[in-house]
Amino acid sequence: MTNIIFDLHTHHDRCGHAEGKIEDYIKAAIDRGLHYIGISDHSPYFYSKEDQLYPGIAMAKSELDEYVNEVLTLKEKYKNKIHVLLGMESDYFPEYADMYRSIYQKYPFDYIIGSVHHVHDKSIFQKGRWDYLTEGERLEEKETYYHSIQQSAKSGMFQVLGHIDAMKGYLLDFHDVKTSVIEETLKVIADEGVAIEVNTSGKNKDCGGWYPSHEILERACHYGVDISFGSDSHVPSRVGDDYLEVQETLKQIGFQEMVYFVNKKRYTVSL
């Protein structure tokens, strides 16, 4: 059986901080022999009165229809060469979950990746965000982050949860803050039947390597959490980045399969 190669997490220039058009990512995926390429740009800030609250972070609300139509057009155009999947990387804000859910129900998404990017109204990628925090405050930040991830798993909105330890990106002592909250979070994710991704973009942050850590992956395997894959590429040259290495690592940890989604239905790839 052919080893199915997929990448569910890609961005493009509509979000304001990625390079290239959607078609560039599809062509890169074809060149690399992928069978499935997921387009999953950042969700608009639906709760804002402004059309585009943060132009350098996410597309405007008015661009959503155009985004969906472009992906569906390209899906048809390239159907004989690759499966193009319509996805979205969605922020998770508990107070706006119902609003986001009702908007997503209007579109034929193959999957939605739920990502927590903000804790206490600050980006998790803000450099130095806890340089002046006490040990107790750091613990509270980390636990709040994972409680949000737990809520996102329980929301029923997502097939995959994005980069579940991405807060470590510029906080190199993130994993030194000891807490049982990650263990609790993995149990919740397993109970809810949501997948997590191995996201290879961590190599571009100060932390290096992938999200999540091998330690978290080992615990995820223990709890029977489903694993998916996303490069989180913001340039076409990173499509499918480290896919085979990820497969090999997951196999060594003890995983027997990876998952991807078409029309929100779960499919598996044996390792």
VOBA-1610 file (N, C-alpha, C; in pm, whole numbers, padded with zeros to 5 digits, always signed):
BEGIN
Met+00084-00120+00000Met+00000+00000+00000Met+00088+00126+00000Thr+00049+00223-00083Thr+00126+00348-00090Thr+00115+00422+00043Asn+00227+00478+00083Asn+00225+00561+00205Asn+00156+00693+00171Ile+00038+00715+00226Ile-00037+00838+00200Ile+00037+00955+00266Ile+00065+01058+00188Ile+00134+01176+00241Ile+00035+01293+00238Phe+00017+01354+00354Phe-00078+01465+00362Phe-00018+01577+00448Asp-00071+01696+00431Asp-00033+01811+00512Asp-00160+01894+00528Leu-00210+01902+00650Leu-00338+01971+00673Leu-00324+02117+00714His-00200+02165+00733His-00184+02298+00792His-00094+02386+00705Thr-00157+02470+00624Thr-00083+02564+00539Thr-00152+02700+00539His-00074+02803+00513His-00125+02940+00506His-00091+03000+00369His-00134+03119+00346His-00097+03188+00221His-00111+03339+00244Asp-00091+03418+00141Asp-00075+03563+00162Asp-00199+03636+00213Arg-00314+03571+00211Arg-00436+03639+00257Arg-00428+03676+00405Cys-00353+03597+00484Cys-00347+03624+00628Cys-00256+03742+00661Gly-00171+03783+00566Gly-00088+03900+00589Gly+00051+03872+00641His+00081+03745+00674His+00218+03716+00720His+00273+03587+00658Ala+00213+03545+00548Ala+00265+03429+00473Ala+00289+03472+00329Glu+00372+03396+00260Glu+00406+03430+00121Glu+00339+03333+00025Gly+00299+03385-00090Gly+00249+03297-00195Gly+00098+03282-00195Lys+00048+03243-00312Lys-00095+03219-00330Lys-00128+03074-00295Ile-00257+03047-00278Ile-00300+02910-00248Ile-00246+02813-00354Glu-00255+02853-00478Glu-00213+02765-00587Glu-00065+02730-00577Asp+00016+02821-00524Asp+00160+02793-00507Asp+00181+02677-00409Tyr+00099+02672-00306Tyr+00111+02565-00207Tyr+00065+02431-00265Ile-00039+02437-00348Ile-00088+02315-00413Ile+00018+02260-00509Lys+00078+02349-00587Lys+00182+02305-00681Lys+00302+02247-00607Ala+00339+02310-00495Ala+00451+02258-00415Ala+00417+02119-00362Ala+00292+02100-00322Ala+00250+01970-00270Ala+00256+01863-00379Ile+00214+01899-00499Ile+00220+01804-00611Ile+00365+01768-00640Asp+00451+01869-00643Asp+00594+01845-00669Asp+00655+01750-00567Arg+00605+01756-00443Arg+00661+01673-00336Arg+00591+01539-00320Gly+00497+01511-00410Gly+00434+01380-00407Gly+00326+01363-00301Leu+00271+01474-00251Leu+00163+01463-00153Leu+00036+01413-00219His-00044+01341-00144His-00174+01294-00192His-00287+01388-00150Tyr-00269+01454-00034Tyr-00368+01548+00018Tyr-00298+01675+00064Ile-00352+01789+00024Ile-00300+01917+00073Ile-00417+01996+00131Gly-00405+02030+00257Gly-00509+02107+00324Gly-00474+02255+00325Ile-00568+02337+00286Ile-00551+02483+00291Ile-00625+02528+00418Ser-00554+02595+00507Ser-00613+02622+00641Ser-00569+02757+00693Asp-00608+02863+00622Asp-00560+02994+00665Asp-00627+03038+00795His-00569+03142+00856His-00617+03191+00985His-00758+03247+00974Ser-00842+03211+01070Ser-00980+03261+01070Ser-00983+03412+01090Pro-01079+03478+01025Pro-01099+03621+01054Pro-01139+03640+01200Tyr-01123+03763+01249Tyr-01170+03795+01384Tyr-01318+03830+01375Phe-01400+03726+01376Phe-01543+03743+01350Phe-01612+03834+01451Tyr-01560+03839+01574Tyr-01627+03915+01680Tyr-01606+04066+01667Ser-01509+04106+01584Ser-01476+04249+01573Ser-01576+04325+01486Lys-01598+04450+01521Lys-01682+04534+01435Lys-01607+04568+01306Glu-01474+04568+01315Glu-01392+04600+01197Glu-01386+04480+01104Asp-01376+04509+00974Asp-01368+04401+00876Asp-01238+04322+00893Gln-01129+04392+00916Gln-00999+04325+00935Gln-00929+04387+01055Leu-00950+04323+01169Leu-00900+04378+01295Leu-00747+04386+01298Tyr-00682+04277+01257Tyr-00534+04272+01256Tyr-00488+04228+01117Pro-00463+04324+01027Pro-00429+04290+00888Pro-00307+04201+00873Gly-00213+04207+00966Gly-00093+04124+00953Gly-00107+03985+01012Ile-00228+03953+01061Ile-00246+03825+01131Ile-00350+03734+01065Ala-00459+03794+01017Ala-00566+03711+00962Ala-00641+03785+00853Met-00708+03708+00768Met-00786+03767+00659Met-00902+03850+00712Ala-00953+03937+00627Ala-01071+04016+00661Ala-01195+03927+00659Lys-01296+03966+00736Lys-01422+03891+00736Lys-01482+03885+00595Ser-01467+03995+00522Ser-01525+04002+00386Ser-01453+03912+00286Glu-01339+03856+00326Glu-01264+03770+00234Glu-01296+03621+00250Leu-01378+03588+00349Leu-01402+03447+00377Leu-01467+03374+00260Asp-01572+03433+00203Asp-01640+03368+00088Asp-01543+03348-00028Glu-01463+03450-00052Glu-01365+03447-00161Glu-01262+03335-00136Tyr-01218+03323-00011Tyr-01124+03218+00028Tyr-01182+03080+00000Val-01303+03057+00049Val-01368+02927+00031Val-01385+02897-00118Asn-01432+02994-00193Asn-01456+02973-00337Asn-01326+02943-00411Glu-01219+03012-00372Glu-01090+02988-00438Glu-01041+02846-00412Val-01051+02801-00288Val-01007+02664-00255Val-01093+02562-00333Leu-01223+02582-00337Leu-01311+02487-00407Leu-01284+02486-00557Thr-01253+02602-00613Thr-01218+02609-00756Thr-01090+02533-00784Leu-00991+02552-00697Leu-00862+02484-00715Leu-00874+02334-00687Lys-00962+02297-00598Lys-00989+02155-00571Lys-01031+02086-00700Glu-01121+02153-00772Glu-01170+02100-00900Glu-01060+02100-01006Lys-00986+02208-01012Lys-00881+02223-01114Lys-00774+02115-01102Tyr-00739+02080-00981Tyr-00628+01986-00960Tyr-00673+01846-00918Lys-00801+01815-00937Lys-00856+01689-00883Lys-00789+01564-00939Asn-00729+01575-01057Asn-00662+01458-01113Asn-00517+01445-01068Lys-00468+01543-00993Lys-00328+01541-00949Lys-00313+01529-00798Ile-00409+01585-00723Ile-00398+01587-00577Ile-00535+01618-00518His-00558+01571-00396His-00682+01606-00325His-00658+01737-00249Val-00730+01839-00285Val-00722+01968-00214Val-00834+01972-00112Leu-00799+01999+00013Leu-00897+02001+00121Leu-00921+02143+00170Leu-01047+02172+00198Leu-01084+02303+00251Leu-01080+02299+00403Gly-00987+02370+00459Gly-00975+02378+00604Gly-00967+02521+00651Met-00950+02535+00781Met-00928+02666+00840Met-00859+02645+00973Glu-00763+02731+01004Glu-00709+02732+01139Glu-00786+02838+01216Ser-00864+02793+01309Ser-00953+02884+01381Ser-00898+02917+01518Asp-00898+03044+01551Asp-00875+03083+01689Asp-00986+03024+01775Tyr-00954+03000+01900Tyr-01058+02957+01993Tyr-01070+03061+02104Phe-01184+03130+02103Phe-01218+03224+02209Phe-01346+03172+02274Pro-01340+03124+02398Pro-01459+03062+02459Pro-01583+03151+02452Glu-01563+03280+02473Glu-01680+03370+02479Glu-01746+03391+02342Tyr-01672+03357+02234Tyr-01728+03374+02099Tyr-01748+03242+02026Ala-01739+03132+02099Ala-01743+02999+02035Ala-01872+02980+01954Asp-01985+03020+02010Asp-02112+03000+01938Asp-02117+03079+01809Met-02063+03200+01813Met-02060+03284+01693Met-01974+03217+01584Tyr-01857+03171+01622Tyr-01767+03106+01526Tyr-01831+02979+01471Arg-01891+02901+01560Arg-01954+02774+01519Arg-02061+02798+01414Ser-02146+02898+01437Ser-02257+02922+01344Ser-02207+02970+01208Ile-02096+03043+01206Ile-02039+03086+01078Ile-01981+02967+01003Tyr-01907+02881+01073Tyr-01844+02768+01006Tyr-01945+02670+00948Gln-02061+02663+01011Gln-02163+02568+00962Gln-02216+02603+00823Lys-02187+02724+00779Lys-02237+02767+00647Lys-02148+02718+00533Tyr-02032+02663+00564Tyr-01933+02631+00460Tyr-01896+02482+00463Pro-01856+02428+00346Pro-01826+02285+00338Pro-01683+02250+00379Phe-01646+02283+00501Phe-01509+02255+00547Phe-01485+02104+00558Asp-01367+02062+00514Asp-01326+01923+00536Asp-01283+01902+00680Tyr-01228+02006+00740Tyr-01184+02000+00881Tyr-01156+02142+00926Ile-01154+02161+01057Ile-01113+02289+01116Ile-01012+02258+01226Ile-00900+02330+01222Ile-00797+02317+01326Ile-00825+02423+01432Gly-00839+02380+01556Gly-00863+02475+01665Gly-00731+02508+01734Ser-00697+02634+01735Ser-00570+02677+01796Ser-00593+02786+01899Val-00528+02771+02012Val-00529+02877+02114Val-00404+02961+02089His-00425+03085+02051His-00314+03177+02022His-00301+03288+02126His-00401+03299+02213His-00402+03410+02311His-00433+03359+02452Val-00358+03408+02545Val-00387+03384+02688Val-00385+03519+02757His-00489+03549+02832His-00502+03680+02898His-00486+03794+02796Asp-00549+03776+02680Asp-00549+03879+02574Asp-00411+03911+02518Lys-00313+03824+02541Lys-00180+03844+02484Lys-00147+03725+02396Ser-00079+03751+02286Ser-00035+03642+02198Ser+00059+03549+02273Ile+00042+03419+02251Ile+00133+03323+02315Ile+00274+03337+02258Phe+00285+03401+02142Phe+00417+03417+02078Phe+00485+03549+02115Gln+00426+03622+02207Gln+00486+03750+02246Gln+00617+03724+02321Lys+00725+03771+02265Lys+00856+03745+02326Lys+00863+03813+02463Gly+00925+03744+02558Gly+00944+03802+02690Gly+00816+03816+02770Arg+00709+03745+02729Arg+00578+03767+02792Arg+00578+03730+02939Trp+00671+03645+02982Trp+00672+03618+03126Trp+00808+03640+03191Asp+00887+03725+03131Asp+01019+03758+03189Asp+01007+03813+03331Tyr+00900+03887+03357Tyr+00887+03952+03488Tyr+00780+03888+03575Leu+00737+03767+03536Leu+00635+03700+03615Leu+00701+03614+03724Thr+00632+03600+03834Thr+00680+03511+03939Thr+00657+03366+03894Glu+00713+03274+03970Glu+00694+03131+03939Glu+00545+03096+03942Gly+00475+03150+04040Gly+00331+03123+04052Gly+00252+03180+03935Glu+00291+03297+03888Glu+00221+03359+03774Glu+00247+03282+03644Arg+00369+03230+03632Arg+00400+03149+03514Arg+00315+03021+03513Leu+00303+02962+03630Leu+00221+02842+03642Leu+00076+02874+03603Glu+00026+02986+03649Glu-00112+03026+03618Glu-00130+03049+03468Glu-00031+03110+03404Glu-00036+03134+03257Glu-00045+03000+03183Lys+00043+02909+03223Lys+00050+02779+03155Lys-00081+02702+03175Glu-00132+02705+03297Glu-00254+02629+03324Glu-00375+02692+03253Thr-00378+02824+03246Thr-00486+02891+03173Thr-00483+02853+03025Tyr-00362+02848+02970Tyr-00342+02806+02829Tyr-00402+02668+02807Tyr-00369+02573+02894Tyr-00418+02437+02874Tyr-00566+02422+02908His-00617+02502+02998His-00761+02497+03022His-00838+02545+02898Ser-00782+02643+02828Ser-00845+02688+02702Ser-00841+02577+02597Ile-00728+02506+02591Ile-00717+02395+02496Ile-00819+02286+02530Gln-00837+02260+02660Gln-00938+02161+02701Gln-01078+02204+02655Gln-01108+02332+02674Gln-01239+02383+02631Gln-01255+02370+02480Ser-01147+02396+02407Ser-01155+02385+02261Ser-01182+02241+02219Ala-01122+02146+02292Ala-01146+02004+02262Ala-01292+01966+02287Lys-01351+02026+02390Lys-01489+01994+02428Lys-01593+02068+02343Ser-01548+02165+02265Ser-01643+02254+02194Ser-01716+02185+02080Gly-01659+02074+02030Gly-01721+02006+01916Gly-01699+02076+01783Met-01621+02182+01783Met-01601+02261+01661Met-01486+02211+01574Phe-01395+02134+01634Phe-01268+02107+01568Phe-01243+01957+01549Gln-01177+01925+01438Gln-01131+01788+01415Gln-00988+01771+01466Val-00911+01879+01460Val-00769+01876+01498Val-00742+01996+01590Leu-00656+01976+01689Leu-00611+02088+01771Leu-00468+02124+01728Gly-00446+02252+01707Gly-00317+02298+01654Gly-00211+02314+01762His-00088+02281+01726His+00035+02308+01804His+00012+02325+01955Ile-00016+02213+02025Ile-00065+02225+02164Ile+00041+02259+02269Asp+00164+02286+02229Asp+00257+02346+02326Asp+00331+02464+02263Ala+00262+02533+02171Ala+00328+02642+02097Ala+00369+02759+02186Met+00314+02765+02306Met+00355+02874+02396Met+00506+02866+02425Lys+00565+02748+02404Lys+00710+02733+02428Lys+00793+02801+02320Gly+00728+02846+02211Gly+00801+02899+02096Gly+00912+02995+02132Tyr+00881+03093+02217Tyr+00981+03191+02261Tyr+00999+03191+02412Leu+00941+03089+02479Leu+00957+03076+02624Leu+01030+02944+02647Leu+01161+02950+02647Leu+01239+02828+02643Leu+01230+02747+02772Asp+01183+02808+02881Asp+01168+02732+03005Asp+01022+02688+03027Phe+00943+02690+02920Phe+00801+02655+02930Phe+00782+02519+02995His+00859+02420+02950His+00839+02284+03002His+00903+02264+03140Asp+00977+02366+03187Asp+01032+02358+03324Asp+00926+02391+03429Val+00817+02453+03386Val+00708+02487+03479Val+00625+02361+03498Lys+00642+02295+03611Lys+00582+02163+03633Lys+00436+02175+03677Thr+00351+02098+03611Thr+00209+02098+03640Thr+00150+01971+03579Ser+00042+01923+03636Ser-00025+01804+03581Ser-00126+01842+03473Val-00132+01970+03438Val-00239+02017+03347Val-00228+01956+03207Ile-00105+01929+03162Ile-00090+01871+03027Ile-00148+01730+03026Glu-00117+01655+03130Glu-00171+01519+03145Glu-00324+01523+03143Glu-00381+01615+03219Glu-00529+01630+03223Glu-00583+01665+03085Thr-00510+01752+03016Thr-00554+01798+02884Thr-00555+01683+02784Leu-00452+01600+02787Leu-00446+01486+02695Leu-00559+01388+02722Lys-00596+01370+02849Lys-00710+01282+02883Lys-00839+01339+02823Val-00858+01470+02837Val-00978+01535+02781Val-00982+01517+02630Ile-00868+01542+02564Ile-00862+01532+02418Ile-00895+01389+02374Ala-00839+01291+02445Ala-00867+01150+02412Ala-01016+01120+02430Asp-01073+01167+02541Asp-01215+01142+02569Asp-01305+01205+02464Glu-01265+01320+02414Glu-01347+01393+02317Glu-01327+01341+02174Gly-01222+01259+02153Gly-01198+01202+02019Gly-01149+01303+01917Val-01081+01407+01965Val-01024+01508+01874Val-00878+01472+01852Ala-00827+01500+01733Ala-00685+01473+01704Ala-00600+01593+01744Ile-00472+01568+01769Ile-00374+01676+01778Ile-00279+01662+01660Glu-00215+01769+01623Glu-00120+01762+01511Glu+00023+01760+01562Val+00108+01692+01488Val+00251+01721+01497Val+00273+01833+01398Asn+00320+01945+01451Asn+00336+02067+01372Asn+00485+02098+01366Thr+00540+02095+01245Thr+00686+02104+01231Thr+00738+02248+01221Ser+00652+02345+01247Ser+00697+02485+01235Ser+00773+02535+01356Gly+00773+02457+01465Gly+00848+02499+01584Gly+00995+02520+01554Lys+01044+02453+01450Lys+01186+02465+01412Lys+01221+02608+01373Asn+01118+02688+01339Asn+01143+02828+01300Asn+01134+02925+01417Lys+01102+02874+01535Lys+01097+02958+01655Lys+01222+02931+01739Asp+01238+03008+01845Asp+01357+02992+01930Asp+01369+02851+01987Cys+01254+02786+02011Cys+01256+02654+02075Cys+01315+02547+01984Gly+01307+02567+01852Gly+01351+02464+01758Gly+01261+02341+01767Gly+01278+02247+01676Gly+01202+02122+01683Gly+01057+02136+01646Trp+00976+02042+01691Trp+00835+02035+01654Trp+00746+02069+01773Tyr+00619+02097+01741Tyr+00514+02098+01844Tyr+00433+01970+01825Pro+00389+01901+01931Pro+00436+01921+02068Pro+00566+01844+02091Ser+00618+01853+02212Ser+00743+01786+02248Ser+00726+01634+02241His+00837+01564+02230His+00833+01417+02228His+00768+01363+02356Glu+00794+01430+02467Glu+00738+01386+02595Glu+00585+01390+02590Ile+00531+01499+02534Ile+00385+01510+02521Ile+00333+01404+02424Leu+00406+01381+02316Leu+00363+01278+02220Leu+00359+01140+02286Glu+00456+01111+02370Glu+00458+00982+02440Glu+00335+00966+02530Arg+00300+01075+02599Arg+00182+01070+02686Arg+00053+01063+02602Ala+00054+01132+02488Ala-00063+01127+02398Ala-00083+00984+02349Cys+00025+00915+02318Cys+00018+00775+02275Cys-00040+00689+02387His+00005+00714+02508His-00044+00640+02625His-00196+00653+02640Tyr-00248+00773+02613Tyr-00392+00795+02629Tyr-00474+00765+02503Gly-00406+00727+02396Gly-00478+00692+02273Gly-00528+00811+02194Val-00456+00923+02203Val-00494+01044+02128Val-00459+01025+01980Asp-00549+01063+01891Asp-00522+01058+01747Asp-00420+01165+01708Ile-00334+01131+01614Ile-00229+01224+01569Ile-00245+01256+01422Ser-00241+01384+01390Ser-00243+01429+01252Ser-00110+01499+01222Phe-00101+01561+01104Phe+00024+01627+01066Phe-00005+01760+00998Gly+00076+01860+01032Gly+00069+01989+00963Gly+00204+02057+00964Ser+00247+02105+00849Ser+00375+02178+00845Ser+00359+02320+00899Asp+00234+02372+00895Asp+00210+02513+00932Asp+00296+02602+00843Ser+00305+02565+00716Ser+00393+02639+00626Ser+00335+02775+00592His+00422+02874+00598His+00389+03011+00558His+00465+03049+00432Val+00540+02954+00381Val+00607+02966+00249Val+00589+02831+00180Pro+00569+02831+00047Pro+00542+02705-00023Pro+00653+02601-00007Ser+00775+02645+00012Ser+00888+02552+00020Ser+00882+02462+00145Arg+00796+02495+00243Arg+00788+02412+00365Arg+00673+02311+00361Val+00599+02304+00252Val+00487+02209+00245Val+00540+02067+00268Gly+00474+01995+00358Gly+00513+01856+00385Gly+00643+01841+00463Asp+00691+01950+00520Asp+00823+01953+00584Asp+00835+01849+00697Asp+00932+01760+00685Asp+00965+01658+00787Asp+00859+01548+00798Tyr+00771+01535+00701Tyr+00661+01437+00712Tyr+00712+01296+00740Leu+00809+01250+00663Leu+00857+01113+00679Leu+00928+01094+00813Glu+01001+01198+00857Glu+01067+01193+00988Glu+00963+01186+01100Val+00854+01262+01083Val+00747+01259+01182Val+00687+01118+01189Gln+00660+01059+01073Gln+00604+00923+01071Gln+00696+00826+01145Glu+00824+00835+01117Glu+00921+00744+01178Glu+00925+00763+01330Thr+00924+00890+01373Thr+00927+00921+01516Thr+00801+00868+01586Leu+00686+00890+01524Leu+00560+00842+01583Leu+00560+00689+01597Lys+00614+00624+01496Lys+00624+00478+01497Lys+00710+00431+01615Gln+00824+00499+01632Gln+00915+00464+01742Gln+00849+00485+01878Ile+00767+00591+01888Ile+00698+00621+02015Ile+00594+00514+02045Gly+00537+00456+01940Gly+00437+00351+01961Gly+00305+00373+01891Phe+00293+00483+01817Phe+00170+00507+01740Phe+00163+00407+01624Gln+00042+00369+01590Gln+00024+00275+01479Gln-00038+00341+01357Glu-00091+00462+01375Glu-00155+00530+01262Glu-00156+00681+01281Met-00176+00751+01171Met-00201+00896+01172Met-00339+00916+01111Val-00397+01033+01135Val-00531+01059+01083Val-00537+01189+01003Tyr-00628+01189+00907Tyr-00661+01312+00834Tyr-00812+01311+00811Phe-00865+01422+00761Phe-01010+01436+00754Phe-01054+01486+00616Val-01157+01422+00564Val-01221+01465+00440Val-01370+01476+00470Asn-01426+01593+00445Asn-01567+01617+00477Asn-01598+01581+00623Lys-01499+01611+00708Lys-01505+01589+00854Lys-01510+01441+00893Lys-01484+01355+00797Lys-01477+01213+00827Lys-01330+01176+00849Arg-01306+01094+00950Arg-01170+01056+00990Arg-01120+00941+00902Tyr-00999+00958+00847Tyr-00932+00853+00771Tyr-00796+00827+00835Thr-00749+00702+00822Thr-00622+00668+00887Thr-00516+00629+00786Val-00392+00652+00825Val-00275+00608+00750Val-00195+00521+00846Ser-00172+00396+00807Ser-00095+00305+00892Ser+00052+00344+00893Leu+00114+00331+01008Leu+00257+00363+01019Leu+00340+00235+01008
//
